[in-house]
Amino acid sequence: MQAHSLAPYVEILISAGETSLSASLMTEKEVDEAIDGLVEQLQQLRQRAKAELK
């Protein structure tokens, strides 16, 4: 049996407060960029939610 040399990869999924990992991101840089994008989206959502409270 021949071993396959595939690079590991993950995908980060967030649904209703639950976070899980799946296949998609192949490098540490891609993981960092995905998380940075999620953080930015959450920051924007925080600002919108606070604005709605005023």
C-alpha positions in Angstrom: 0.0 0.0 0.0 1.4 3.4 -1.0 1.2 6.3 1.4 -0.4 9.5 0.1 1.3 12.7 0.8 -1.6 15.2 1.0 -1.2 18.4 3.0 -3.6 18.6 5.9 -6.2 21.2 5.7 -9.1 22.5 7.9 -12.2 24.7 7.5 -13.7 26.6 10.4 -17.5 26.5 10.7 -19.5 28.6 13.1 -23.2 28.0 13.5 -25.4 29.2 16.3 -22.5 29.6 18.7 -20.9 26.2 17.9 -17.5 26.1 16.3 -16.1 23.0 14.5 -13.3 22.1 12.1 -13.7 20.6 8.7 -11.6 20.5 5.5 -10.5 23.6 3.5 -7.6 25.7 4.8 -4.2 24.3 4.0 -1.7 26.6 5.7 -1.2 28.4 9.0 -1.5 31.7 7.1 -4.9 30.7 5.6 -6.1 29.8 9.1 -4.9 33.1 10.5 -6.6 35.0 7.6 -9.9 33.1 8.1 -9.9 33.8 11.8 -9.0 37.5 11.3 -11.9 37.8 8.9 -14.3 36.2 11.4 -13.0 38.5 14.2 -13.6 41.5 11.9 -17.1 40.3 11.1 -17.9 39.8 14.8 -16.6 43.3 15.6 -18.9 44.8 13.0 -21.8 42.7 14.4 -21.0 43.9 17.9 -21.1 47.6 16.7 -24.5 47.0 14.9 -26.0 45.3 18.0 -24.9 48.1 20.3 -26.2 50.7 17.9 -29.6 49.0 17.9 -29.7 49.3 21.7 -29.5 53.1 21.6 
